[in-house]
């Protein structure tokens, strides 16, 4: 490995070699083919602004090697923690009662609960069984080589720097920071794939016991008769991760070619954060974007002529299945009147006691042919295991390693048709929709993802029990497991049993645009609603969220030329502005009537025992507000406290299926919620010692190296802000505990050359836990100022980077961490 070279020396010594490589690097990626067996993984990494490594390798193993080394260099502590988790060893090293936050779905479990879940995966050899299968069920040969190299690169960094000299003090010297194995990587893939299914039921899967059996300490019993309110809590606790995405075709762009905007809303902490990189093997792959920690492929980003993003889809990836039990034997169940014995799995976890000693703890788990027995879903203990019934979790993503094959194919695709081939061939997208655009001017939306094989006619036949309440309320049936006709069968065209095939899933390719902000497939373009699909995928002909309405409105106004800007098509800057203009969609609809109400009701009693509140000072502030969640916009903080309290009764015009983007709308001044929301918001700020014209610059921020970095953006769900920043209200402090929201945002103009124009920003920065890294807060400061990085995709762009640093592996001088 060679040390970082100064830029002048690099250009002087390497110009000829780099120029020779240029023609190869910018060439289009050819059709899929297996690379020759990798020998020495020769790798060059060019790091540009923001700490983005541009990894150039001589083969698939080298590509993984460079990625593994670089992700460890930037985020060794968070990544090592993820592998500690999937090895089921948190209780051994950190203690059983401390908690593990599954940041990807917002669920918190004890270390012991997490360990039993992942140890069960190990005992049942779930990953090993998949690795014995050929693609698409098992990993492609190229993926296997990438993973092999990734493990070698990760371990090489750890060996080189040493656990006791890790720059990040978060895990320096910790015994749980250990070399990884390939099986750890595949288990991490399975963890991410089941994030929206088994991952939201871990407590129920590991704490459930048959009637009469000992109940684990601290476990809570399931309710025998759950009610509608219990089901409402499931909706309230569904994962809050999300995204906005806009794909533009030739009829919507100033270039006459495709453009793409992706604005992902993922956690700002934990292992489900993004790592930004570029992966290149000349003539085989050239892709840039982000991936979740531990995944050595790009999950959102672009190639030379295609760009894509994902938005979390509202469809369910699981289904509860009620089992009819054999009388007197709660671990046997009936199928078509014939008894079957549940499969039993015994799992042992090592647990560290307070005195440091390690002791084993053992539990026994049960499964039916439909899935593992559970008593909980998203923290709600709804499924009691009684003498007569038990509930299995039918997880459509169980055993889904196809997701890495899909992303491998995406990383090489150059057109939306190539994206469709990747979707149809692998059928491995776990819980997201896909939007893409290409240089030919096509825009694609597809929810060809992993969904239980539950057509509506089957749901009508097989829904039972609690499902008669959960289906109309949540769209989630409960299936009768006692009838084989209700099993999730293998559908024609599906690569595995139990999932809907591609021809029963929604997609469209257009020349103008598609947009999605985590609503269903129904209204990605109002000109062509997608209808007639299975209800398990999400609602049709129903209201869409405020973020989606914001996005669609901005698109429609731009194409109509009514947004006050020049022209009637998008350029790259205008596409970027859909996010960073910070428009508060709901405020645009109700500002005037809200101010009028405020002026007419200067004193309001909200009825919460706090007495009358003088709101008159708020009226001129709301009237003068620029309707933006900008840092220096008085009124933004005040409205953030108003909007979540405006319930459905505050709309004047209800939802109209013939005007789904424009409705519901207005402000019903006769609704008691209006005055209550206004009075409580004013009271919030006053009792916290904040002025009513407080700005986000002072009250929404993160602290890096002891200094505040103010963060703009706001509430997506109740206010409709595209630039979502998720942070709870902290009385006296504001919105300072930022947990998620806008994380990685990019906008790409696919200009037809091999050097597309691309803007990016990683809101929390590349090395967000390592204070010693120069990339600890650099992009966060840019994000605060609404600035961005140019994605230096092509060689010439990389050479012109003022921050360029180069590292060579296997063929150079010294290296230092």
N, C-alpha and C positions, 0 to 999 in steps of 0.2 A: 504494500500500500504506500502511496506517496503522500507527502504533506500537501497542504493547501498551497497553490502556486499564486504569486502575484499576477495580476491580469496582464501586465506588459510582457512578462516572461512567458506566460501561457501562450499569448498570441504569437510571440516570436518563435517559440519552439514547436508549436503544434499547428500552425496555420495550414501547412501543406496537407498534413494528415486529416485535419478537420474538413478542409475543402473537398478532399477526396471522398470523405464519408457523406458529405452534404447531399449529393445526388441520391445516395442510397437511403439516407434517413428521411428525406422528404418524399420519397416515392410512395406510391399507394401500396397498401398491404395486400398481398396476394391471397388466393384462396387457401382455405385451411389445409395444412399438411403437417405431419409430425416432424419435428426438428430432428436432426441427427443427434445421436446420443451425446449429451453434454460431457465434456471433459473438464478441464480446469475452468471454473466459473469466472472468466475474465470480465470485469465490470469497471465502467467509468461512471462516476456520479458527478454531475455538474449541479451545484446548489445555487439557486438564484434567490431573488428577494423573497422574504417571507419564510425562508428555510425550506423551499420546495426542492426536493432532490429530483433531478432529471437523470434517470437510471438507464444507462446504455449497456446492454449485455450481449454476449456472444451466443447465448442459448437460453432455454427456459429455466434451467437450474440457476444460471447466472442472474437472470432477472429476479428470481425469488431471493437469491443470495443478497443482491443489492438492496432489495426492499426490506428484507429481514434485518440487515445491518442498520439501515437508516431509520426504520421505525423504532428499533431498540435504542438507537442513539438519541432520538428525540423524546421517546415516551416509554422507557423501559419499566418504570414503576407501575403505570396503569396497565400496560400489557401483561406484565408478570402477574399482577393481581387477577387479571382475567383468566390466566392459565391456572393459578392457584384455585380459582373457583371451579373450573371444569374438571380439575383433578379431584374435587371433593375433599379438599384438605384445609378449608378455612378454619374449622374447629380445632384442628391439630396445632395450627400456628397462631391463630388469633383469638381462640376461645369460642365456645358454642353459643353464647348469649349475645355477643355483639352482632351487629346487623350487616347484611349485604344489600346494597341498593342496586336493583337491576335497572340501571338508568334508562335503558331502551324502552321499558314499558311503565316506568314509574312505580313499580312494586318494591316493597321492602320486606325482606325475609330475615330470619335469624341465620347465622352461619351454619347452624346445625341443620336447619331445613334445607338450605342450599346444598349442603354436603350430601345429605341422603338422596336428594334428587339426582345429582350428578354421579354419585357412586352407583346408584341403581343403573344409570346409563352404562357405566363401566362394567358392572356385574353381568348385565344382559348383553354386553358386547354389541351395542347398537351400531357404533361406528365401524367396528371390525367387520360386521356382516355386510355393510354397505361397500366397504373397500374391496370385498371379494367379487363385487358385481362389475360388469362392464358398463360403460357409458350408454345411455344417459343416467342410469340409476347410480352407478359408481363414477368416480372422477375420470375425466379424460386423461390419456397418457401425459399430455402436456401439463395439465393441472398437477398431476402427481410429481412431475419434475420441478415445477415451480414451488410446490410445498416442500419438497426435499431441500431445495436451495434456500428457501425462506428459513427453515430450521437451522441450517448450517450458518447462514448469515447472522441470525439472531444470537445463536450460541457463540459465534465468533466475537461479536461485540462484547458479550458478557464475559467471556474468557479474557479478552484483551484488556478491558477496563478493570475487571475484578469487582466482586460484589461490594467490597469495602471501600471502593473508590468511585462508585457510581456518582456522577455529578448531582443527580436529583436526590436531595436529602430525604424525600418521602420514603424511600425504601433502601437507602444506603445501609449495608451491613445486615439486612434482614435475611434470615435463613430460608424464607419462602421464595426468595428470588433465585431461581434455579434454571439450569438448561432445560429446554423443551424438547419434546419428541414429536414426530409427525402425527401420532395419534392424538396428541393434545390439540393440534391445529384443526383436525377434522372434528373433534368434539366441540371446539369453539364454533365452527361452522354450524353444527347442529343446534347449539345454544341460540345463535342468532336467528336461525330459521324458525325456531319454535317460540320466538319472543312474544308473539301475539296469540299464542295458543297455550301449550303446556306451561310456558313461562309466566302466564298470569294465574296459574293454579298450583304453584309449587307447594304452598302450605297445605292445600287440600290433598295433594297427591302423596305427601309424606306423613301427615298427621292422622290420616284416616285409619280406623281400625274396625274389624267386625264387631257386631254386638257381643258384649260380654268380655271382650279382650281388653287388656290394660290400655289406657289412653296415655299418649306421651305427655310428659310434664308440660304445662303451660299451653297445651292445645285446647281450643275452644270447640264445643260441640256444635254440630249443624242444627239448624232449626227444623223441627219436624213439619211445620206448616208455614213455609215462607209466604209472604204476601206481596202485593204490588209494590210497596215501598222498598222491599228488599231488592226487587228487580230494578227499580229505578236507580239504586245505588250501583248496580252493574254498569248502567249507562254512564253514571257520573264518574266512575273510576276506570273507564276504558282508557287505554294509553293516550297521552296527550301529545305524543310526537306527531309531526305532520309536515306538510310542505306546500308551497305554491309552485306551479310550473306552467309555463306558456311556451307552446311550440308554434312557430309561425311558418307558413308556406309562402310561396312566391308572390301570391296576390296581396300579402300583408306587409311586405318589406320593401324598403327603398332600393335594395340591391336586386330584387327579383329572384333571390335565392333564399334558403332557409335561415332562420334565426331561432335561438333557443334560450330561455331563461329558466334556471332552476334555483329555488330559494328554499332550502331544507330547514326544517324546524326540529332540531335534535338537541339532546342534552348538552349543557356546557360543562358537565362533570361526568366522571365515570368512564367506563370502557366503551360505551356506545358513542364515542366522539369520532370525528373525521380526521384522517391523516391525508395530507395532500402530496401527490407525487406524479411523476410521468414515467411510463414504462415503455422502453423501446428495444426491440431486436430488429436490426435492419432487414427490411423485406418481409417481416412476419407480424410485427405489432408495433404500433405507435399510438399511445393513448395517454391522456392527461386528465386528472380529476382527483377525487377523494375516495377513500375506502375506510370502513370501520376498522378499528384496531384488530390486528390479527388476520386480516383478509388481504392477501397479496395480489389483489386485482382491483381495478377501478370500478366502483359501484355507481358513481355519478360523474359525468364528464363528457369528453369529446374525443373523437379521432380526427383525422384530417378533414373529413367531409361529412361527418355525422356527429350530432350532439344529443345527449339524452339526460333526463332526470326522472326521478320517481316521486310519487306522492302516496302517502299511506292510504290504503283503500279501506272503506268502512265495512267491507264484507267480513263475515265471520270465518275464521280458519279452523273452527272446531265445532263440535256439536255434543251436548250431553245426551247420553243414551241410558235409559232406565232399564235395569235388569230385574226380571221377576225371579225371586229366589226360591229354592227348594225348601219347604217347611222343615224346620229343625236343623238345617244346614246352611248358614248364611254365606258360605263360600262356594255354594253350588247354585247354578242358575238354569233356567229353561230356555231352549230355543226350539220353537215348533213342538212344544210339549215334551221334548227330550232333555233330561238333565245333563249338564256339563260341569266339570270341576274347574274352578278358577285356577289360573297359573299362579304359583307362589314364588316370590323372589325374596331371599334373605340377604340383607345388606348390613355391613358393619362399617362404622365410621370411627376414626380415632379422634378423641376429644381431650383437649388440654384442661386439666383442673386448675384451680386457683393456685395450688402449690407447684404447678409446672409439670406434674406427672401426666403421662398419657395413658388413657384408659379407653377400651373399646365400648361402643354402644351399638346395639343390634336391633333392627326392626325388620318386620316381614310385611311385604307389599303384595297386593293381589291385582290380577288383570283378567279380563274376559277376552273373547275374540274381538271385541269392539274397542278395547283400550284399557288403560289402567283405571282402577277405582279411585274416585276423588269425592270429597265432600264440600269443596269450595271452588269459587270462581271469582277472580279479581277481588279477593279478600272477603267475599260474602259467603258465609257458611249456609248454603242453600240446600245441600244434597245429603240428607241424613241417611246413613247406612242402618237400616232397620232389619227386623226379622224377615220382612217380605220383599224389600227393594234395596238395591244399591245402584250407584250411578257410575258409569264408565265415561271417560273423556275420549271422544273420537277426534283425534288430532290429525288433520289432513297433512300437516307438515312434518309429522313424525317420520324420520327416515329420509328427509329431503336434503341429500347432498347434491341434488341436481342444480341447486342454486349456483354453485361455483362453476359448473359447466356453462350455465347461462351467461354469467358475467364474463367468462373467458371468451365466449362467442361475441358478446357485446363489445368487448375491448378491441375486436378486430373488424367489426361491421362498419361499412361506409355509407349505407343507405337505410332508409326506413324499411325497405323490403328485407334487408339483411337483419334488421331488428326483429321483424316478424318471424323470420326463419329461426332465430335464436329462441324466441318465445315459444313457438310451436314445437320445436324439436326437443327442448329440454323440459318445458313445463315445470320450471323450478322457482319462479319468482314467488317468494313466500307470502308477503303481506302488503305489497305495493302495486300501484298502477304504474304504467310506463308511458312517458311522453318523449317524443323524439322529433328531430327535424334534420333534413339533409341538404346538401348543396344543390340538389336537383329541384329544390323548392317544395318538398313534401313535408307535411306535418302529421304526426301519428299520435293517436291516443289508443292505449290498449290496457284493459284489465285482464290480461291473460295471466292469471296468477293462480296460486294453489287454493282451491275452494272445495269444501266437501261436496261430494256428488249427491246433491239434494235438490233435484228439480221440484217445482212447485206441486206437481201431482203426487210425488212421493211424500212430500211434507204433509199434504192433505190426508193421505192414507195413514201415515205413521206417527204424526204428532200426537202426543199423549200427556196426561197428567199436568205437571207444572207448565208444560209447553203451551197449554191453552191460554195461559196468562202471558208467558214470555214471548210468544210469537207475535201477537198484536202490539205488544208494548215495546219489544226490542228488535223484532225480526228474527229471533232465535227460537227454533223449535226444540223440543225434547223428544227424541226418537224412541220408539218402542223396540227394545232389544230382544223381546221374546219371539219376534217374527222374523224369519230369515228374509222375507221379502223386503224388510226394512233395513237390511244391511247395506252399507255403502259399497256397492258393487263396482267392478271395473267397467267403465264406460267405453264404448268403441271410440278409438282415437286418443284415449288417455294412456300415458306411459306407465302409470301405476294404478293400482286399485284405489277406489275411494275418492277420486277427485273428478271435477267436471272437466271434460275435454275442451280443447281450444275452440271448436266450432260451436260451443254453447256459451262462449264468453265474449264480451263486447269489445269492439275496436272500430276505429275509422281512420282513414287516411284522407287528408284534405289539402287543398291548395291555399286556404286562407289561414285558419288557426284552430287550435284546441287549447283548452285551459282546464286545470283541475286544482282544487284546493282542499282535497280530502273529502269531498262529497262523492256520491256514487257516480257511476258512469253516465247517468241519465242526460246531463246537460253540459257536456264539455264544449259543445257548440250549439247555441239555441236554434240554428238553422237545421240541424239534423239530430234531434234527440234520439238517444239509443234506448229502445224499449223492448219489452217482451222477454227479459232475462230472468233467471231464477232469483227469488226474493232474498236468498241467503247472501247475494252479492251487494244488496243495498236497495234503498228506496228509489222508485221511479214516480214521475208526475207528483213530486212533493217538493216542499221548500228546500232551497239550498242555502248554505251558510253565507255569512256576510263577507268573508274573505273571497269566496268564489264570485259573489255579486260585484265586489270591488274590482276584481280582475277582469271579469267580463265587461263591466261598464267602461273601464279604462280602454280595453281593446276596441269596443264598439265606438267610443268617442274618438279615438285616434283614427280609425278607418273612415269615420264620417267627417273628420276634420273639424270636430266641434270641441276639442279640448284646449283650444287657445294656442296651439302650437302649429308650426308651418307644416304643410303637406297633409296627406291622408294615409301615409304608410309609416311603419316603424323604421327608425335607424337604431343603431346599437345603443346610443345614449338614451334614447326614449324608452327602449325596452328595459334598460337598467333602472330607469326612473320609476317604473311601475312598482318597484319595491321601495326605493329610497326617497321617493317624494313624501313618504310617510302619511299619505292621505288617510283620514279617519272616516270611513265610509258612512257609518251610522250618524256621525256628527253632521256630515254634509246633508243628510236627509232631515235632521230634526233641529238644527241650530236655531232657526227663526222661531218656531213655536215654543221651544224650550226657553229661550230668552223672554218671549212674551209671557209665558207662564210665570217665570221668575219675577218679572216686573209686576205682575198682577197679584202675586202672593209673596210679599216681602218677608212675612213671618210664617213659618210652617211648623206644625207639631207632627213629627213623624210617628208618634204613638209608640215609641220604644222605651218610654220611661225617662227620656232625656229632657223632656220639656220643649217648649217652643224654641225654634232656631231662626235667627235673623239671617236670611239668605240674600238680602238686598245687595251686599257687596259683591256677590258672585255674578250678578246679572250683567254688568258692563264687561266683566272679564270674559264671560262666555260669548258676549256679543262681539268683542274685539278679537277673539281667538282666530287664528288662521286655519283652523281645522286640520292641523298637522301634529303628529307626535314628534316634532322636532325638539332639539335640546333647549332652544331658547324661545319656546312658544308658550306664553302664559295662558293657562286654561287647559293644557294637556293633562297635567296631574289631576286637576279637579274633575275633568270628564272621565278619567280612568276610574274614579271612585263612583261616578254616576252610572256609567254604562252597564256594569254587571248587575245592577239592581233594577234595570228596566225589563220587566217581564213581558210575556206575550200580550198582556192586556193593554200595553202602551202603544201598540200599532193602531193606526186609523184604518188603513186599508189592509184586509187580510190577504193571505197568499192567493194568487190567481194563477192557475196552471197556464193560462194564456199570456201571462206577463211574469214569468218566473224570475227574471232578473230585476224587475222593478218592484216586486212585492215580496213580503209585506212592507208597508211604508207608512210614513207620517208619524205624528205624535198625538196620541189620544190624551188631551189635557184633562179629560174627566177621569182618567184612571188614577186611583189612589197611589199607585206605584211611582208616578211621576214626582209628586211632591215629596214622597218619602225618600226616593232616591236622591233628590236634590238636597234635602235637609240633612240626611245622613252623611252625604259626601262633604258638605260644608262642616259638619260636626267632626268628621274624621280629621280634616286638616287642622281645624282650630284646636282640638284637644291634643293634637300632636305637635303643637307649636309651629305650624307651617302657615305661611301666608296663603291666601286663596289664589293668588297669581303665581304660585310656586311653579318652577320649571323643572323639566327632566334633567337638565344639566346638573342641578344640585341634588336631586332626589332619586335618580336612577343611575347607578354606577356600579363598577366593579373596582376592587382594590388590587393593584399589582405593585409589588415592591413598596408597599406602604403608601402608594399614591392612588388617588381616585382617577378612574377613566370614565367619563360620563357616557351613557349609552342612550341613543334615541330609539324610537320604536315603541309599540304598545300592544294592546289587547286585540287579538285576532278574532276571538269567538263572539264577544258581546259588542265590540266596537268595529270590527271589520278591517283593522289595520293589516296591510299585507306584510309589513316588516314587524313580525311578531317578536316580542320580548316577554318571556314568561317569568314573572317574579311576583311573589306574594307581597301583600301590603304589610309593612312593618311600621306600626305607629311610632311617630317621632323620627323615623329615619327615611321612610319612603319605600321605593321599590329596589332595594339594594341587593337582595339575595336572588340574583339572576340564575335561574335553574335551567333555562333552555330558550328555544326560539330560533331566530335567524342564526344559523351556524355557518354553513357553506353556501355562498351564493355565487352564481356565475351567469354571464350572458355571452353567447357566442354568435358571431356572424360567419356563416359558412359560405365563404366567398368563392368557392370553386377551386381555389388554389390549395396547395398542401400546407399553407400557413394561415389558418383561420384567425380572425380577430376575436380575442376572448378576454373578458374582464373577470376577475375572481376576487373574493375576499373570504377568509376563514375567520369568523368573528372573534373566537376566543384564542386564536393564534396556534401555531404548529406545535409548540412545546409548553402547553398551558399549565403544567404542574412543576416544571423545572425552572426555578428562579435564576439559575446560573446560565441558562441558555439565552443567546441573543434573540431567539424566536419565542420568548416567553410571553411577550405582550405587544410585539411590533405591529401585528395585523389588527389587534384590538384597538390600538391607537388610530390606525387608519380607518377602521370601521366607525369609530366615534366621530370622525370628521367626514364621513360619507366618501372616503377615498377607496381606491381599489388598486389591485396589481394587474399588470398585463401578464397573461399566461404565455410565457416564453416557450412556445411549443416547438419552434424551429431552431435549427442550429445557429443561424445568424442572430436570431433574437437572444439566444442564450449567451453568445459571445459578447453581445453589447450590454449585458447586465452589469451595472456598476458594483453589484454585490457578489459577482461570480466567484465561486470556490470550487476546486476540482479535487476529487479523491479517486485514485486508481487502486483497484484491488488486484493482487497477484501480478506484480510487475512494476515495482516502484521503490521509493525510498521509505522514509519513516512516516508514521501517522500518530496523531495524538487525539484524545477524546475532546 
